[in-house]
Amino acid sequence: MAQCVQSVQEFLQDAFVPLVAALCSDEAERLTRRNGLSFAELVKPFCRLTSEVHMRDPNNQLHIIKNLKIAVNNIITHPPQPGAIRKLLNDVVSVSQPAEGLVANVITAGDYDLNISDRSIKASVPWYSNWKETLMELNTSTFYTATTPWFESYRESFLQSMPASDHEFLNHYVACMLVVSSSEPEPVEQFLKLSQEQHRIQHSSDYLYPKWFIPNTLKYYVLLHDVSAGEEQRADSIYEEMKQRYGTQGCYLLKINSRVSNRGVDEQIPDPWSQYLQKNSIQNQESYEDGPYTVISNKSADHLISDGLDIDIRVDGLSNNFKAHPLQLDHPSDTSGTLDGTDFIKTTPSLHESKKSSSGTPHGACLTLTDHDRIRQFIQEFTFRGLLPHIEKTIRQLNDQLISRKGLSRSLFSATKKWFGGGKVPEKSINELKNTSGLLYPPEAPELQIRKMADLCFLVQHYELAYSCYHTAKKDFLNDQAMFYAAGALEMAAVSAFLQPGAPRPYPAHYMDTAIQTYRDICKNMVLAERCVLLSAEILKSQSKYSEAAALLIRLTSEDSDLRSALLLEQAAHCFINMKSPMVRKFAFHMILAGHRFSKAGQKKHALRCYCQAMQVYKGKGWSLAEDHINFTIGRQSFTLRQLDNAVSAFRHILINDSKQPAAQQGAFLREYLYVYKNVTQLSPDGPLPQLPLPYINSSATRVFFGHNRRPAEGEKQAATHISLDQEYDSESSQQWKELEEQVVAVANKGIIPSNFQPTQYCLNSYSDNSRFPLAVVEEPITVEVAFRNPLKVPLLLTDLSLLWKFQPKDFNVKHNEETKELGVCGSDVIGAEVIAEFLINSEETKMARLKLFPHQTGELHILGVVYNLGTIQGSTALDGLDPSIGMQTGKLVSNGLSVRGRQDLEIQGPRLNNTKEEKTSIKYGPDRRLDPIITEEMPLLEVFFINFPTGLLCGEIRKAYVEFVNVSKCPLTALKVVSKHPEFFTFGGNTAILTPLSPSASENCSAYKTVVTDSTSLHTALLSSASSGDFGVGTGSQPEVIHVPLLDSVLLPGASVQLPMWLRGPDEEGVHEINFLFYYESIRKHSKMCHRVLRHTAVICTSRSLNVRATVSRSNALEDEEGRGDNMLVFVDVENINTSETGVKEFHVVQVSSNSKHWKLQKSVKVSEDKDTKLASRERAKLCFKAVRCKSFDETYTFADIVFGNEQIISSASPCADFFFRSLSSQLKRAHVQSNTHASQAAAKQSFEAVRLIQKCSEVDLNIVVLWKAYVVEDSKQLILEGQHHVALHTIGKEAFSFPQKLEQPEMVLLKFFRPENTPAPTRPTPEQLSNLIKTSLRYPESFNHSFHQKSLCLVPVTLLLSNCSQADVDVIIDLRHKTTSPEALEVHGSFTWLGQTQYKLQLKSQEVYSLQLKACFVHTGVYNLGTPRVFAKLADQVTLFETSQQNSMPALIIINNI
Amino acid sequence: MRNHLAEPRLLERAALSCYQPPPTALGRTLARFGRPPPSPPLGRGGAISLRRNRCRHEITGDRSIILKTMSASFYFVIVGHHDNPVFETEWLPPGKVESKDDHRHLNQFIAHAALDLVDENMWLSNNMYLKTVDKFNEWFVSAFVTAGHMRFIMLHDVRQEDGIKNFFSDVYDLYIKFAMNPFYEPNSPIRSNAINLNILFPKF
């Protein structure tokens, strides 16, 4: 139980005080009313005696009474209505609230710090370790008291408003004051009248209320004298008269109102009444609305006694309530007239008082401090001289009666009982017990006399005597089975036992328990039970028996009175927390229960307070349902109490925590929240927009896009894909784009990337580099994509959703203009904002909203957040399963009208920094400037369209398409370039190409190639032409990927559009290719902020297999050709149709084979088959053979030789054939370059390397073969002719080359090695194979030689050995003719012959030199001989002994020797 | 005090890994408290791994009978060291599905309030199972305190000591296994499906 201001003894004493009635004449009443008080009120503050009083008990022992308090009440003749009492108590409780701003009263209990007295919620959770300490602390702490003044006032009012009951006498009137004013004409007469009046009230059967202690009530005559108005002499004389009549001890002259009212208003006079009257004044105002009852009560109070009306009420009361429980003695209908009157008599004056107080007059305006003393004196005099002697006398009388009866009547009674009722005793059942509990004693019954004496003793604080009397009475009542009376006696016995000084016996708690049980269960009298509980709980509490007290308090909570239950539960909760080991969780639970009851009783503030206090325990622990419930209640109560901010935050908690509530409940919460929020916003419409908690925004997922949405494809036109918000972020591709942009910027800036270069970012997201302020262009939209998430199970509807921004206009060209102007969030002339009218987020959905801004000025823009109306849709639960698109289709979603406008900020945390040591050790985040774009001046804006752009191609197919460039801005653009990783895929044509743009439709059926009709004679022989690579834009720059778009004047004016032809060649590998184009352009005017812009396009091409071309080149054995030159080669080209789609491509025709090289050319076709042209059906393969010769080489000029199989020559040296050739060449070169670079770096140091290179070189050729073909394709029963070309680059003699890049076999998984691989040394020696190619040898001899061995036994055959140096360097050759045939069988088969003459020759062959050596072979037999025995050794001239190695014997050179 | 033990979870592990009262922290602690070392958790000892499975079947069989025959409602919660619910579940009788929806918070209130009595009673008993510690209206509150001071609270409206005791011991087994997971932060809410299913299984 909460700590009380009063000590328990004080409380118990004050609970039962001697009651004195006051009966005033009208005139006296008028006098007191000048002070705004009735007589009873006037004396009220002075009713506690400050001095000790002595009294003699029946045994003549002196008994000291301390601190006696009496209660003076005006007489009122009807009992209080339970309803009125309830109302009074309710008001008392609601008025008493905890004082705001008190020092925080923190109770530390276990793991919890509870803040009891004010509303701030604070709960910290230390873990066990300090639990012991906190416990100790708690016990010694002086701060752990919590006061509950509302409970104390409730208790006080409750006890005061207890209706007088027949079974006890504690609140029966002991005495009566008769008050008459001295200003009355006949005061003595008036006294007589009042005396009669009192007598009539007490003894007439008309009035059963109020109740009087004993028949001859003490009457005390008071003459009231108004000092300011009346004559003092008269008063004195009347007083003299009174003294004679009533004795000095029975009357008093009270002089009041000595102050002249108008004077000294400013004087500070203490107002002791305020604390007593305040609560009643409120009750008073309420009583106006109380219907007829109040009106009558007012009347009756006015006239003090009313006849007819009052009786009417009682009749009413009877008829209404008679059927009620017969044992409810306190019921007005039964006891009719036991009103103790305090409150209702007070009503009258306080009515006036309230009027007065409204005009500003305080209580006691006519009283001086002397008057206060006089009143105090008066009460003291009355008590000492009048009341206490009267009580003393009465006790004595009663005692005498009891003693005298003890012997006779008691025994007589018991005897009669035994005789007459003895038989019944054993038959008593519980039912009977209950019945007998209804036993009513007559008022003067002897059993009641002892109780009466006990009560009197109790009132004058003679607790020992009281206890013994109560004890006796209790026994008597129990004997008589008068349970109701017994309960009363038990109750008071317990209290007086407790109050006995020195405590001779322990507090009999079981007495109380029995009493409570009896009151509650048998008598059904909750009021009395409650009184018992209040008393007992207070006593138990004082003995630190908190758990018993709590149990007692909890037991009395019931359905009939919410207020009482609430208060008792709250007290029980406080008991729990005051226990030795505080039960915090029990406290919290009972606070919740109390709060619930308070709210049911209409005590909203108290309910709110209870819930808030309990919240401290539950907060943040994860008891989500409980927390939701508490928050919801707090929200509701706060709302009804107009504490809207609290309400909003409470509801917010429910919604934003992970809720376990079902959808319907969430919907209800949400609606309530919105409703409350709406009220808040309505209260302050001009205030800042509130921050809304819903829906969640995943701010790091926010994406920002600069620029227009792309136009979709129009017919044949296909817009460049560029970049859009629909694309997912792909780090790989973004890296590619970045590289491309770097390349093109490097080219644009003459090979150097400017230091401040930053790749253009059109779409910013969490992966992009957001450390710089992004650039946006004026008049171009900025799209912000916000990711909303709805955590609830109900859909949310956002309306009028738009962005919130701040803008700072700035002219970037004028440097000094630093004036920064902050503009508000609106101002459509500066920035236009798009508004999304409706945006629905379904339950637990994540949805993106795209919001646009249109900047109209340059400056710095800051996007702050979003602003929207938050609402729900009607029938939210019903829509749960529905397809949301239905709602969207119908256009207008039915909002249930509840929506609030609010904002949410977008705050994006940058990436965590991890560069410096400091950043690594601490947690720091970089800035994220995604939402702070700088609006720059106008820039050109390019749009690119592709016309007739294919989606599918054969590998190597050539297709002509058109590109349209449109400048859609107001600025001219220039320096248009395109960059791609696959420059061999497309071409705009070389410089030699005709730039007259043919319209796409006109060229539809034409060949992509430039052709010339040839005459048939030129068949199979090469037609020559030449071109240099520079003409085709290849090889000029270091970046072959960057291609300048050939614009007229290289400027595209605003609004202008240009169509350019573009040839495409299907990539050599089959499959789907994504080819990225990056278009680069600049403005004519240079800006400080933005130098260039880019446009992206990704083309997706699906290629299917067409031809596979393989070629080998080998040295021709014929050392001399027709022209007598020694260098010629044979080129074998294998063409295979590897197309697999049988339906599409019918057949391929190889229409032309071209060569291009700096040093070689195809000369003629060596006919293999007789077919005119080479047709290749599916899976067919053709072999073509060509003769190639060396041709004169000019620097960087390629010789093109076309061998035409049809009747049209495709000029291979023109666009597009040559373009693609050069592109493929350059890409190959690049590839080779990369490889050779790696080799070179490894072996550069080796001196021998040069030699190897030379030797290698002699087997190298640089012949490129272009196979041009046509494919006949049937598509939709139409025949189409497709054209294409394949390139084969021949580098090495004898090595097969392929048209498609050979797939490298994936190396198998190898063990990961953790050491550096040793540098594999470059081959220091040329391989034998390479060396064998150094010198080409051939033997010339007759195939058969006829010789007559008869004539001459030796046959001499001249043989010419031709040596040809294939290398570019001088070569020393050693020819060794000595027989050194290793194989013995060769000897057997061929026999032997000998070379005659010099057996070893040493020669030096110059580069490309052909040398013939005349040899003679000598045969002795006929037969077949192999002449290939000479061994040729070669070495490079400048090398000394290195590399001497044998030449390969190629073919056996057979000679037949015949004998004639 | 037991509260001062450095790592309550270690106890749970110790209890599982060596079922004999270990001469380690657990044994010492228990000795200090005068609480006899728990007979291998709840009277089941011996070959753990094999036997436990078998026991599970037996127990689940028993319990399913109990729960099927009773049309009572239950609310079970594991409460962590900071009075935070670690795991919650409830069973309603088959007839009234979700009908008590608006009173679900009451379960939490009652269980939470009973913690005071649980904390009080666990020092008075030598057993982990504390029987019925509290009562509110029609609800009985039974409790079980593990060696690591996790509190199992069961709300039930029908008295059923044996069934609940068995249930608690099964859950204790499960809980220990769960707590051994190195990725499980002690006292954090259990969201695992495994423990859910295993607890819910006998019911349905």
Interface residues (C-beta under 8 A of the other chain):
Chain A: D111 V125 W127 Y128 S129 W131 K132 F576 S581 M583 V584 R585 K586 A588 F589 H590 I592 Y618 K621 G622 W623 L625 A626 D628 H629 P662 Q665
Chain B: M1 N3 H4 H81 H82 D83 N84 P85 E98 D101 D102 R104 H105 N107 Q108 F109 I110 H112 A113 A114 L115 D116 L117 E120 P189
